[in-house]
Amino acid sequence: MATTTATITLSSADLLSDNLSLSATMNLYKGGTTATGLDQMNYHRLVVPTGTSFDLIEESAALTEDANYVYIINKNTDVTDYVTISINAEEIGRLYAGDWMFMPWEAAAHTQDIEIQAYVASQHIEWIAFHEGETLGAAA
């Protein structure tokens, strides 16, 4: 069993009238359990050409209705460079150079594919999908 832990820390000395300090940690478990960790991951690096839009992560039978988490980072260094992230043609956000995101993801149908489009310049993107594992079909 793999143990994978995600942690996020947010802090600011000047956002509020007092210091802000938040931290959250969670283990990535297989669906419906708090004992069995996710044991599979897919890691990719790619360059997204300017103006290009395509499915970054596609639904597959291997990921359908299981526990899935996705991490995406824009590795560009020019702060004006960005990509948009969409699911089912609905833009969920922009990742500027150095920005990242981490979210649960339901890969239930091809309409749930995670789409990416580059603007301004080609973008260097890295992503990881943490998931329960791939189930192979029965031998013929």
ABEGO torsion letter per residue (X at the ends): XBBBBBBBBBBBAAABABBBBBBBBBBBBBBGBAABBBABBBBBBBBBBBGBBBBABBBBAAABGBBBBBBBBBABABAABBBBBBBGGBBAEBBBBGBBBBBBBBBABAAABBBBBBBGBBBBBBBBBBBAEBBBBBBX
